[in-house]
């Protein structure tokens, strides 16, 4: 291997150092052997092997699986880091290039998006000033690609989420390997800029380019899930998301054909259907409920915890029917009434023919429906108790109001007075009667005036 070739291979990911080294070599050819030895040593370090003081080579154990190195290039263990760097940093014949794309993960920055023409290439974000690759991923390392409308924005836009293997936030990487981050960028729902080489919208062009590379792009489908809550920002458009909270962070759940996505704040999560062990509902209230997704460990790594649970809270009750239909369609086990979540057993032996209650709580109803009926039943019991209290209410027993009580007392006193008057002399009784007639007459006149 010539010195120039060794320098190019050793500093493939650092074009600036490569240029400086070759310029120095041209100015001082006598140092050719030294530069060649330095380049070979750097290459050995990058390949994971180096010579010790005795001249013996020590090998570093390579970790298998997908991870991102310090330069953001993902490695699935099939290619050496050097080979990946060469692929990512050498000149590509690009199938599609978009300028000024807003990336949010792993960096929040405007960069140039490049999709390679060859399937051996991939996706990379290039700094337009330095023309260096900031981060990227090869096509063969991609696990999932999802394109979703950005919620709660006045202008329509789409987020592209690229998940590398072990980068979905759910599947644990092998021990000792850092989990990679997904790549997320946003494009407006508009025609591409002049010179981008496409006539369709940016979203359509990126999706078709990815599919030409045999990479499937997952998009929302009305047959899977549509929210019942109207979009305040873009009225008339269908919403495919559900707003929720994970801890104190708000975000959105998307129910897709092959899994459930939580975004778009770090950490993003993608629950692939095969990895979902069960889904349960908790804290079912009149307006909101919580959704709990339990995942099973990957078969590749049996040392993972038996299960993991992710809770999403404060989901609007308006969308419970759509979510429950989605869970039934995909046959995701409903663990809402699991033993650890309930204090009583409900219809343990299934539907009973002679039990109306058994028919209601049979297999045809979801656990969320059952929980909701229990809440409504409790509310109805409270309403019945209030109505019964109203019917049995006795004003005299609880204390008398000022107006009615004083009238009754006055009438009783009047009757007692009349009785006493009759028991006294006749003259006194007649006088009292005259006075009473005068008072009653004045009251009648007052009533007429009113």
C-alpha positions as CSV (number, residue, x, y, z in Angstrom):
1,X,0.0,0.0,0.0
2,X,1.4,3.4,-1.0
3,X,1.8,6.2,1.5
4,X,-0.9,8.3,-0.2
5,X,-3.4,5.4,-0.1
6,X,-2.7,4.8,3.6
7,X,-3.2,8.4,4.4
8,X,-6.6,8.5,2.5
9,X,-7.8,5.4,4.4
10,X,-6.6,6.5,7.8
11,X,-8.1,10.0,7.6
12,X,-11.2,9.2,5.5
13,X,-13.5,10.7,8.0
14,X,-11.3,13.8,8.5
15,X,-10.9,15.4,5.0
16,X,-9.2,18.4,6.6
17,X,-6.4,16.3,8.2
18,X,-6.1,14.2,5.1
19,X,-5.5,17.3,3.0
20,X,-3.0,18.8,5.4
21,X,-1.1,15.5,5.6
22,X,-0.9,15.1,1.8
23,X,0.2,18.8,1.4
24,X,2.9,18.3,4.0
25,X,4.0,15.1,2.2
26,X,4.3,17.0,-1.2
27,X,6.4,19.7,0.4
28,X,8.7,17.2,2.2
29,X,8.8,13.9,0.3
30,X,11.6,12.8,2.6
31,X,9.1,12.2,5.4
32,X,7.0,9.9,3.2
33,X,7.9,6.8,5.3
34,X,7.1,8.6,8.6
35,X,3.7,9.7,7.3
36,X,3.1,6.2,6.0
37,X,3.9,4.7,9.4
38,X,1.6,7.2,11.2
39,X,-1.2,6.5,8.8
40,X,-0.8,2.7,9.3
41,X,-0.8,3.1,13.1
42,X,-4.0,5.2,12.9
43,X,-5.6,2.6,10.7
44,X,-4.7,-0.2,13.2
45,X,-6.2,1.8,16.0
46,X,-9.4,2.3,14.1
47,X,-9.6,-1.3,13.2
48,X,-9.4,-2.2,16.9
49,X,-5.8,-3.6,16.9
50,X,-2.5,-2.0,17.8
51,X,1.1,-3.1,18.4
52,X,2.5,-3.1,21.9
53,X,6.1,-2.5,23.0
54,X,7.1,-6.1,22.2
55,X,5.7,-5.8,18.7
56,X,2.8,-8.1,19.4
57,X,-0.7,-7.2,18.2
58,X,-3.5,-6.9,20.8
59,X,-7.0,-7.2,19.6
60,X,-9.9,-5.3,21.1
61,X,-13.2,-7.2,21.3
62,X,-15.8,-5.7,19.0
63,X,-19.3,-5.4,20.3
64,X,-22.0,-6.7,18.0
65,X,-25.2,-4.8,17.4
66,X,-26.2,-1.4,16.3
67,X,-24.8,1.7,17.9
68,X,-23.6,5.2,16.9
69,X,-19.9,6.1,17.3
70,X,-18.7,9.5,18.3
71,X,-19.3,10.8,14.8
72,X,-22.9,9.7,14.7
73,X,-22.4,6.8,12.2
74,X,-24.4,3.7,13.2
75,X,-22.8,0.3,13.2
76,X,-24.6,-3.0,13.0
77,X,-21.5,-5.1,13.6
78,X,-21.4,-6.3,9.9
79,X,-19.0,-3.7,8.7
80,X,-16.0,-2.2,10.4
81,X,-16.2,1.4,11.6
82,X,-13.7,2.4,9.0
83,X,-15.8,0.9,6.2
84,X,-18.8,2.8,7.4
85,X,-16.9,6.0,7.6
86,X,-15.7,5.6,4.1
87,X,-19.2,5.0,2.9
88,X,-20.6,8.0,4.8
89,X,-17.9,10.5,3.9
90,X,-17.0,9.7,0.4
91,X,-18.7,11.4,-2.5
92,X,-22.2,9.9,-3.2
93,X,-24.3,9.7,-6.3
94,X,-27.4,11.0,-4.5
95,X,-30.9,9.9,-5.4
96,X,-32.3,13.0,-3.7
97,X,-31.0,16.0,-1.9
98,X,-32.9,18.6,0.1
99,X,-31.3,21.8,1.4
100,X,-32.1,23.5,4.7
101,X,-33.8,20.6,6.3
102,X,-34.7,21.1,10.0
103,X,-33.4,18.2,12.0
104,X,-34.4,17.8,15.7
105,X,-32.8,14.5,16.7
106,X,-29.9,13.8,17.3
107,X,-29.1,17.4,16.7
108,X,-31.4,20.5,16.4
109,X,-29.9,22.0,13.4
110,X,-30.5,22.9,9.7
111,X,-28.5,20.6,7.5
112,X,-28.6,19.2,4.0
113,X,-30.4,15.9,3.7
114,X,-28.9,13.4,1.2
115,X,-30.3,10.0,0.2
116,X,-27.8,7.9,-1.6
117,X,-28.5,6.5,-5.0
118,X,-26.9,3.1,-4.2
119,X,-28.5,0.8,-1.8
120,X,-25.1,0.4,-0.1
121,X,-25.3,4.1,0.8
122,X,-27.9,5.5,3.2
123,X,-29.2,8.7,4.7
124,X,-26.9,11.4,5.9
125,X,-27.1,15.0,7.2
126,X,-24.3,17.2,5.7
127,X,-23.1,20.5,7.0
128,X,-23.5,22.9,4.1
129,X,-20.6,25.1,5.2
130,X,-18.0,22.4,5.8
131,X,-19.5,19.7,3.5
132,X,-18.8,17.2,6.2
133,X,-21.3,14.5,7.4
134,X,-22.7,15.4,10.8
135,X,-24.5,12.1,11.2
136,X,-26.1,9.4,9.1
137,X,-27.2,5.8,8.8
138,X,-26.8,3.1,6.2
139,X,-29.8,1.6,4.6
140,X,-29.0,-1.9,6.0
141,X,-29.0,-0.5,9.5
142,X,-32.5,1.0,9.4
143,X,-35.1,-0.8,11.5
144,X,-38.2,1.4,11.0
145,X,-39.0,4.6,9.1
146,X,-42.2,6.5,10.0
147,X,-43.7,9.6,8.3
148,X,-46.3,11.4,10.5
149,X,-48.1,14.7,10.3
150,X,-46.9,17.2,12.8
151,X,-49.8,17.9,15.3
152,X,-51.0,21.3,16.5
153,X,-49.4,23.4,13.8
154,X,-51.1,26.0,11.7
155,X,-49.0,25.0,8.6
156,X,-49.1,21.4,7.6
157,X,-45.8,19.6,8.0
158,X,-44.4,16.1,8.4
159,X,-41.9,14.4,10.6
160,X,-39.7,11.6,9.3
161,X,-38.5,9.3,12.1
162,X,-35.7,6.8,11.3
163,X,-35.1,4.2,14.0
164,X,-31.9,2.2,13.8
165,X,-31.8,-1.3,15.3
166,X,-31.9,-1.1,19.2
167,X,-32.9,2.6,18.8
168,X,-36.6,2.3,19.3
169,X,-36.3,3.1,23.0
170,X,-37.9,-0.2,23.9
171,X,-35.6,-3.0,22.8
172,X,-32.5,-3.0,24.9
173,X,-29.1,-3.3,23.2
174,X,-26.5,-5.9,24.2
175,X,-24.7,-5.3,27.5
176,X,-22.0,-2.6,27.2
177,X,-23.4,-1.1,24.1
178,X,-25.0,2.4,24.1
179,X,-28.4,2.6,22.6
180,X,-28.5,4.7,19.4
181,X,-30.8,7.6,18.9
182,X,-33.3,7.9,16.1
183,X,-33.0,10.5,13.4
184,X,-35.9,13.0,13.0
185,X,-36.3,15.8,10.5
186,X,-39.3,17.9,9.5
187,X,-40.4,18.9,6.0
188,X,-43.3,21.3,5.1
189,X,-46.2,20.0,3.1
190,X,-45.1,22.0,0.0
191,X,-43.5,21.7,-3.4
192,X,-39.7,21.2,-3.3
193,X,-37.4,24.1,-3.7
194,X,-36.2,24.8,-7.2
195,X,-33.2,22.6,-8.0
196,X,-34.1,19.8,-5.7
197,X,-34.9,17.6,-8.7
198,X,-38.5,16.6,-7.9
199,X,-42.0,17.7,-8.9
200,X,-44.1,16.1,-6.1
201,X,-44.2,17.4,-2.6
202,X,-41.2,16.9,-0.4
203,X,-42.9,14.2,1.6
204,X,-44.0,12.2,-1.4
205,X,-40.6,12.4,-3.0
206,X,-38.7,11.3,0.1
207,X,-41.2,8.4,0.7
208,X,-40.9,7.2,-2.9
209,X,-37.1,7.5,-2.9
210,X,-36.9,5.4,0.3
211,X,-39.2,2.7,-1.1
212,X,-37.1,2.5,-4.2
213,X,-34.3,1.4,-1.8
214,X,-36.6,-1.3,-0.5
215,X,-37.1,0.6,2.8
216,X,-40.8,0.7,3.8
217,X,-42.1,4.0,5.1
218,X,-44.9,3.6,7.7
219,X,-47.7,6.2,7.4
220,X,-51.0,6.7,9.3
221,X,-54.1,5.0,7.9
222,X,-57.7,5.9,8.4
223,X,-58.5,2.2,8.7
224,X,-56.2,1.9,11.7
225,X,-57.1,4.9,13.8
226,X,-58.6,8.4,13.5
227,X,-59.1,10.7,16.5
228,X,-62.6,11.9,17.3
229,X,-61.2,15.3,18.5
230,X,-61.4,18.1,15.9
231,X,-58.2,19.8,15.0
232,X,-58.2,23.4,16.3
233,X,-55.3,24.5,14.2
234,X,-56.4,23.0,10.8
235,X,-60.1,22.5,10.9
236,X,-61.6,19.8,8.7
237,X,-58.5,17.7,8.6
238,X,-58.4,14.3,10.2
239,X,-56.1,13.8,13.2
240,X,-54.2,10.6,13.6
241,X,-52.7,11.3,17.0
242,X,-53.8,11.2,20.7
243,X,-52.4,13.7,23.1
244,X,-51.1,12.3,26.3
245,X,-48.5,12.7,29.1
246,X,-45.6,10.5,30.0
247,X,-44.6,11.7,33.4
248,X,-44.5,15.5,33.2
249,X,-43.7,15.5,29.4
250,X,-46.5,15.9,27.0
251,X,-46.5,14.2,23.6
252,X,-48.5,12.3,21.0
253,X,-49.4,8.7,20.5
254,X,-49.9,7.4,16.9
255,X,-51.6,4.0,16.4
256,X,-50.1,2.5,13.2
257,X,-50.4,-0.7,11.3
258,X,-47.2,-2.3,12.7
259,X,-46.9,-0.6,16.1
260,X,-47.5,2.5,18.3
261,X,-45.2,5.5,18.2
262,X,-44.7,8.1,21.0
263,X,-43.2,11.4,19.9
264,X,-41.8,13.8,19.3
265,X,-39.7,14.7,22.4
266,X,-36.8,12.7,23.6
267,X,-36.8,9.9,24.1
268,X,-38.9,8.7,21.2
269,X,-40.5,5.3,21.5
270,X,-41.7,2.9,18.9
271,X,-43.7,-0.2,20.2
272,X,-43.5,-2.7,17.5
273,X,-46.5,-5.1,17.7
274,X,-44.4,-8.3,18.2
275,X,-42.8,-6.6,21.2
276,X,-46.1,-5.6,22.9
277,X,-47.0,-8.1,25.7
278,X,-50.2,-6.4,26.7
279,X,-52.1,-3.1,26.9
280,X,-54.2,-2.1,29.9
281,X,-56.4,0.8,31.0
282,X,-56.1,2.5,34.4
283,X,-57.4,5.6,36.2
284,X,-60.5,5.5,34.1
285,X,-62.4,8.7,34.9
286,X,-65.3,10.5,33.4
287,X,-63.1,12.6,31.0
288,X,-59.7,10.9,30.8
289,X,-58.0,7.5,31.3
290,X,-54.4,6.1,31.3
291,X,-52.9,3.7,28.8
292,X,-50.3,1.2,30.0
293,X,-48.2,-0.7,27.4
294,X,-46.2,-3.7,28.6
295,X,-43.4,-5.0,26.4
296,X,-41.9,-8.4,26.3
297,X,-38.1,-8.9,26.2
298,X,-36.4,-9.5,22.9
299,X,-35.6,-13.1,22.0
300,X,-32.0,-12.0,21.1
301,X,-31.3,-10.9,24.6
302,X,-32.9,-13.1,27.2
303,X,-31.1,-11.2,30.0
304,X,-33.5,-8.3,29.6
305,X,-36.0,-7.7,32.4
306,X,-39.1,-10.0,32.0
307,X,-41.3,-7.1,31.1
308,X,-41.3,-3.3,30.9
309,X,-44.3,-1.0,31.4
310,X,-44.8,2.4,29.9
311,X,-47.7,4.6,31.2
312,X,-49.3,7.3,29.2
313,X,-51.8,9.4,31.1
314,X,-54.6,12.0,30.7
315,X,-55.9,10.6,27.4
316,X,-59.3,12.1,26.3
317,X,-62.2,9.7,26.7
318,X,-63.4,10.7,23.3
319,X,-60.8,8.5,21.7
320,X,-61.2,5.4,23.9
321,X,-63.5,3.6,21.4
322,X,-61.0,4.1,18.5
323,X,-58.1,2.9,20.7
324,X,-60.0,-0.1,22.0
325,X,-61.0,-1.1,18.4
326,X,-57.3,-0.8,17.4
327,X,-56.3,-3.1,20.2
328,X,-58.9,-5.7,19.3
329,X,-58.1,-5.6,15.6
330,X,-54.4,-6.3,16.3
331,X,-55.3,-8.9,19.0
332,X,-53.1,-7.1,21.6
333,X,-53.8,-8.7,25.0
334,X,-55.9,-6.5,27.2
335,X,-54.6,-6.7,30.8
336,X,-56.8,-4.1,32.4
337,X,-58.4,-6.6,34.7
338,X,-55.2,-8.5,35.5
339,X,-54.9,-9.9,39.1
340,X,-52.5,-7.2,40.2
341,X,-54.8,-4.4,39.0
342,X,-58.1,-5.5,40.6
343,X,-59.6,-6.1,44.0
344,X,-62.4,-8.3,42.8
345,X,-62.9,-10.8,40.0
346,X,-65.3,-10.0,37.3
347,X,-67.0,-12.7,35.3
348,X,-64.2,-15.2,35.9
349,X,-66.0,-18.1,34.3
350,X,-67.1,-16.2,31.2
351,X,-70.7,-15.6,30.0
352,X,-73.5,-17.3,31.8
353,X,-76.7,-18.0,29.8
354,X,-79.0,-17.4,32.8
355,X,-77.2,-14.2,33.9
356,X,-78.0,-10.9,32.3
357,X,-75.0,-9.4,34.0
358,X,-72.9,-12.1,32.5
359,X,-74.1,-11.1,29.0
360,X,-73.1,-7.5,29.7
361,X,-69.6,-8.4,31.0
362,X,-69.0,-11.1,28.4
363,X,-66.2,-11.3,25.9
364,X,-67.9,-8.9,23.5
365,X,-67.1,-5.9,25.7
366,X,-63.7,-4.5,26.3
367,X,-62.2,-4.0,29.7
368,X,-62.4,-0.2,29.2
369,X,-66.1,-0.5,28.5
370,X,-66.5,-2.5,31.7
371,X,-64.6,0.0,33.7
372,X,-66.6,2.9,32.2
373,X,-69.9,1.1,33.0
374,X,-68.8,0.7,36.6
375,X,-68.1,4.5,36.8
376,X,-71.5,5.3,35.3
377,X,-73.2,2.8,37.6
378,X,-71.6,4.5,40.6
379,X,-72.7,7.9,39.4
380,X,-76.3,6.6,38.9
381,X,-76.3,5.2,42.5
382,X,-75.3,8.6,43.8
383,X,-78.1,10.2,41.7
384,X,-80.7,7.7,43.0
385,X,-79.6,8.4,46.6
386,X,-80.0,12.2,46.1
387,X,-83.5,11.7,44.6
388,X,-84.5,9.5,47.5
389,X,-83.3,12.1,49.9
390,X,-85.4,14.8,48.1
391,X,-88.5,12.7,48.4
392,X,-88.0,12.0,52.1
393,X,-87.2,15.6,52.9
394,X,-89.2,17.1,55.8
395,X,-88.7,20.8,56.4
396,X,-89.8,20.6,60.0
397,X,-87.4,17.8,60.8
398,X,-84.3,19.6,59.7
399,X,-85.2,23.0,61.0
400,X,-87.7,25.5,59.8
401,X,-87.1,28.4,57.5
402,X,-87.7,31.9,58.8
403,X,-90.6,32.7,56.4
404,X,-92.7,29.6,56.7
405,X,-92.0,29.1,60.4
406,X,-93.1,32.6,61.3
407,X,-96.3,32.3,59.4
408,X,-97.2,29.0,61.0
409,X,-96.5,30.4,64.4
410,X,-98.6,33.5,63.8
411,X,-101.5,31.4,62.6
412,X,-101.2,29.1,65.7
413,X,-101.0,32.1,68.0
414,X,-104.0,33.6,66.3
415,X,-106.0,30.4,66.7
416,X,-105.0,30.2,70.4
417,X,-106.0,33.8,70.9
418,X,-109.4,33.2,69.4
419,X,-109.9,30.3,71.7
420,X,-109.0,32.3,74.7
421,X,-111.3,35.1,73.6
422,X,-114.2,32.8,73.4
423,X,-113.5,31.5,76.9
424,X,-113.6,35.1,78.3
425,X,-116.4,37.6,78.3
426,X,-118.5,38.0,75.2
427,X,-117.8,41.6,74.9
428,X,-114.0,41.1,74.8
429,X,-114.5,38.4,72.2
430,X,-116.5,40.7,70.0
431,X,-113.9,43.5,70.2
432,X,-111.1,41.1,69.2
433,X,-113.2,39.9,66.3
434,X,-113.8,43.4,65.1
435,X,-110.1,44.2,65.3
436,X,-109.3,41.0,63.4
437,X,-111.8,41.8,60.7
438,X,-110.2,45.2,60.3
439,X,-106.8,43.7,60.0
440,X,-107.9,41.1,57.5
441,X,-109.7,43.7,55.5
442,X,-106.5,45.8,55.4
443,X,-104.5,42.7,54.2
444,X,-107.1,42.1,51.4
445,X,-106.8,45.7,50.3
446,X,-103.0,45.4,50.3
447,X,-103.3,42.2,48.2
448,X,-105.6,44.0,45.8
449,X,-103.1,46.8,45.5
450,X,-100.3,44.3,44.6
